[in-house]
């Protein structure tokens, strides 16, 4: 058996990646928990956090896919022993990504009210969405920059530096949230929802500076792009575009879920916001093993070591399922206290408790989907990932969602659609992996 595939070595990659991966959901959960308990207009602020958070997540995930493309290519070259051939590629990819993000930022700012009206926000909730977005959106290019550098580090088989960046950002965000949202008597006036936005923006800025410093001082990767385009840039852009379409379809599912929950009323969108944040937290928690699959999968493919690739898929699936079982147990034990962390509104809590069991029971399904999603990214199979998400979203999620709406299932219908969506994603990836790589096995 490949010596890299020991429990200890896999976890050297997975555990730091796990910690780094939960940084973004920790930022969102912190905002949700603190803002949801604001004494005045807490419910409206909680709804605004959920709506804006979903929209920003869509933008970040769509354009942030360059991270996976960079990571996959670097890992493959690392496995093939040809790392010196791609020193200039990351800088060119980052420059393109940041340029696009600045264009989106400048276009979306004047249209923010219209954007959130499309998501069914109105009245006070709409006003709060606009106020929160106009501050938080400036962190969008910073987050993409950090994501790209984290992808470089992961391709180099290093998940410790992304972990350090993530811990710093998440910790700073929590401290600033408490200070700026609630204020400090005689020192800092309470800023409410806007304080949460400023806390996130400052934390994202610090993470960007830290990532830049580590890249410049600790790696040989050149940051200034060369005028001549790297030969692999075309493949990287193709991979990123496939992931762009994939992530767009993924976020269509998330946004349609938010849209239908918003249409059910303030209590429903409040409950849905809590559930989605916990769902994403669990997803990113499990994503540590998905990241290990991406990093090592690309490495083994570059070395044409298919036996190790097969063993990798079995081992990290097993480890990920252990994590999901642990999260299920914690969710069951702390079923009611978890809800009270995020809101004190009885109507919101009642709606949340009615669907939280669906979130918990779906965790093993999510685990398999996320882990094989990571492996396929490392293998560079972005086109297949794109097709899977298009199938799952348009032929499974949306039909189930609107069937639930027609049957007046409320939040149950929304979360039934999410469960079916993840089941199809995981099942199709397992089928493809076994079909493609089983013929190459020699000693497994």
Residue pairs with C-beta under 8 A, 6 or more apart in sequence:
1 308
1 311
2 300
2 305
2 307
2 308
2 311
3 9
4 10
4 296
4 308
5 296
5 308
5 311
5 312
5 315
7 315
7 319
10 289
10 292
10 296
10 312
10 315
10 316
10 319
11 319
12 159
13 157
13 159
13 291
13 292
13 295
13 296
14 159
14 288
14 289
14 291
14 292
14 316
14 319
15 288
16 159
16 160
16 162
16 163
16 288
17 154
17 159
17 162
17 163
17 287
17 288
17 289
17 291
17 292
17 295
18 284
18 285
18 286
18 287
18 288
18 289
18 291
19 163
19 166
19 167
19 288
20 150
20 159
20 162
20 163
20 165
20 166
20 288
20 291
21 166
21 284
21 285
21 287
21 288
21 291
22 166
22 170
22 281
22 284
22 285
23 165
23 166
23 167
23 169
23 170
23 207
24 57
24 60
24 143
24 284
25 277
25 280
25 281
25 283
25 284
26 170
26 173
26 174
26 281
27 169
27 170
27 173
27 200
27 203
28 49
28 53
28 57
28 277
28 280
29 277
29 278
29 281
30 170
30 173
30 174
30 177
31 49
31 53
31 177
31 196
31 199
31 200
32 46
32 49
32 50
32 53
32 273
32 274
32 277
32 342
33 341
33 342
34 177
34 178
34 181
34 182
34 196
35 42
35 45
35 46
35 49
35 181
35 192
35 193
35 196
36 42
36 43
36 45
36 46
36 49
36 270
36 274
36 342
36 343
36 344
37 342
37 343
37 344
38 45
38 181
38 192
38 193
40 192
41 124
41 128
41 192
42 343
42 344
42 345
43 266
43 267
43 270
43 343
43 345
43 348
44 124
44 125
44 128
44 266
45 128
45 192
45 193
46 270
46 273
46 342
46 343
46 348
47 121
47 125
47 128
47 262
47 266
47 269
47 270
47 273
48 121
48 125
48 128
48 129
48 131
48 132
48 193
49 132
49 193
49 196
49 273
50 258
50 269
50 270
50 272
50 273
50 276
50 277
51 116
51 119
51 121
51 125
51 129
51 258
51 262
51 269
52 116
52 129
52 132
52 133
52 136
53 273
53 277
54 119
54 251
54 254
54 255
54 258
54 276
55 115
55 116
55 119
55 133
55 255
56 133
56 136
56 137
56 140
57 251
57 254
57 280
58 247
58 248
58 251
58 254
58 255
59 101
59 104
59 108
59 140
60 140
60 143
60 144
60 147
61 247
61 250
61 251
62 244
62 247
62 248
62 251
63 97
63 100
63 101
63 104
63 144
63 244
64 143
64 144
64 147
64 148
64 247
65 240
65 243
65 244
65 246
65 247
66 93
66 94
66 96
66 97
66 144
66 147
66 148
66 151
66 236
66 240
67 147
67 148
67 150
67 151
67 154
68 151
68 239
68 243
68 294
68 377
68 382
69 93
69 151
69 236
69 239
69 240
69 243
69 382
70 89
70 90
70 93
70 148
70 151
70 152
70 155
70 236
71 151
71 152
71 154
71 155
71 294
71 295
71 298
71 377
71 378
72 155
72 239
72 294
72 298
72 377
72 378
72 379
72 380
73 86
73 89
73 155
73 232
73 235
73 236
73 239
73 298
73 380
74 83
74 86
74 90
74 151
74 152
74 154
74 155
74 156
74 298
75 154
75 155
75 157
75 294
75 295
75 296
75 297
75 298
75 299
75 302
75 378
76 298
76 299
76 301
76 302
76 380
77 83
77 85
77 86
77 155
77 302
78 155
78 156
78 157
78 298
78 299
78 302
79 298
79 299
79 300
79 301
79 302
79 303
79 305
80 302
80 303
83 156
86 230
86 232
87 220
87 221
87 222
88 222
88 225
88 226
88 230
89 230
89 232
89 233
89 236
90 148
90 151
90 152
90 221
91 221
91 222
91 223
91 224
91 225
91 226
92 225
92 226
92 229
92 230
92 233
93 148
93 233
93 236
93 237
93 240
94 145
94 148
94 149
94 223
94 225
95 225
96 237
97 144
97 145
97 148
98 141
98 144
98 145
101 140
101 141
101 144
102 141
104 140
105 137
105 138
105 140
105 141
108 115
108 137
109 134
109 137
112 129
112 130
112 133
112 134
112 137
113 126
113 130
116 126
116 129
116 130
116 133
117 126
119 255
119 258
119 259
119 262
120 259
120 262
120 263
121 129
121 262
125 266
128 193
131 193
131 194
131 197
132 193
132 194
132 196
132 197
133 197
135 194
135 197
135 198
135 201
136 197
136 200
136 201
138 201
139 200
139 201
139 204
139 205
142 204
142 205
142 207
142 208
143 204
143 207
145 208
145 211
145 212
146 165
146 169
146 204
146 207
146 208
146 211
149 211
149 212
149 214
149 215
150 161
150 162
150 165
150 211
152 215
152 219
152 221
153 159
153 161
153 162
153 214
153 215
153 219
154 162
154 291
154 294
154 295
155 295
155 298
156 219
157 295
157 299
159 291
159 292
159 295
161 214
161 218
164 210
164 214
165 207
165 210
165 211
165 214
166 207
168 206
168 207
168 210
169 203
169 204
169 206
169 207
170 203
172 202
172 203
172 206
173 199
173 200
173 202
173 203
176 198
176 199
176 202
176 203
177 195
177 196
177 199
179 188
179 195
179 199
180 188
180 191
180 195
180 196
180 198
180 199
181 190
181 191
181 192
181 193
181 195
181 196
181 199
182 190
182 195
183 189
183 190
183 191
183 195
191 198
212 223
215 221
215 223
216 223
235 380
238 382
239 380
239 382
240 382
242 382
242 383
242 385
242 386
243 377
243 382
243 385
243 386
245 386
245 389
245 390
246 382
246 385
246 386
246 388
246 389
246 390
247 389
249 386
249 389
249 390
249 392
249 393
249 394
250 389
250 393
252 393
253 392
253 393
253 397
253 398
253 417
253 418
253 421
254 276
256 397
256 398
256 401
257 272
257 276
257 401
257 414
257 417
257 418
258 269
258 272
258 276
260 401
260 405
260 413
260 414
261 268
261 269
261 271
261 272
261 273
261 411
261 414
262 268
262 269
264 410
264 411
267 345
267 347
267 348
267 350
267 351
268 351
268 410
268 411
270 343
270 345
270 348
270 351
270 352
271 348
271 349
271 351
271 352
271 354
271 355
271 411
272 355
272 411
272 414
274 339
274 342
274 343
274 348
274 352
275 352
275 355
275 356
275 359
275 411
275 415
277 342
278 331
278 338
278 356
278 359
279 359
279 366
279 418
282 324
282 327
282 359
282 363
282 366
283 366
283 370
285 323
285 327
286 320
286 323
286 324
286 327
286 363
286 366
286 367
286 370
286 371
287 370
287 374
288 323
289 316
289 319
289 320
289 323
289 371
289 374
290 316
290 320
290 370
290 371
290 373
290 374
290 375
291 374
292 316
292 374
293 312
293 313
293 316
293 371
293 372
293 374
293 375
293 378
294 374
294 375
294 377
294 378
295 378
296 308
296 312
296 378
297 309
297 312
297 374
297 375
297 376
297 377
297 378
297 379
298 378
298 379
298 380
299 378
300 306
300 308
300 309
300 312
301 309
301 378
301 379
301 380
306 437
306 440
306 441
306 442
307 441
307 442
307 443
307 444
309 437
310 437
310 438
310 441
310 444
311 444
312 375
313 371
313 372
313 375
313 433
316 371
316 375
317 367
317 368
317 371
317 372
320 367
320 368
320 370
320 371
321 364
321 367
321 368
323 367
324 363
324 364
324 366
324 367
325 364
327 360
327 363
328 360
328 361
328 363
328 364
331 338
331 356
331 359
331 360
331 363
332 360
335 353
335 356
335 357
336 353
338 356
339 349
339 352
339 353
339 356
340 349
342 352
343 349
343 352
351 411
354 411
354 412
355 411
355 412
355 414
355 415
358 412
358 415
358 416
358 418
358 419
359 415
362 415
362 418
362 419
362 422
365 419
365 422
365 423
365 426
366 422
366 426
368 426
368 429
368 430
369 422
369 425
369 426
369 429
372 426
372 429
372 430
372 433
373 385
373 425
373 429
375 429
375 433
376 382
376 384
376 385
376 429
376 432
376 433
377 385
381 432
384 432
385 429
388 424
388 425
388 428
388 429
389 425
391 424
391 428
392 421
392 424
392 425
392 428
393 421
396 417
396 420
396 421
396 424
397 417
397 418
397 420
397 421
398 417
400 413
400 416
400 417
400 420
400 421
401 413
401 414
401 417
403 413
404 410
404 412
404 413
404 414
404 416
404 417
405 413
407 413
409 416
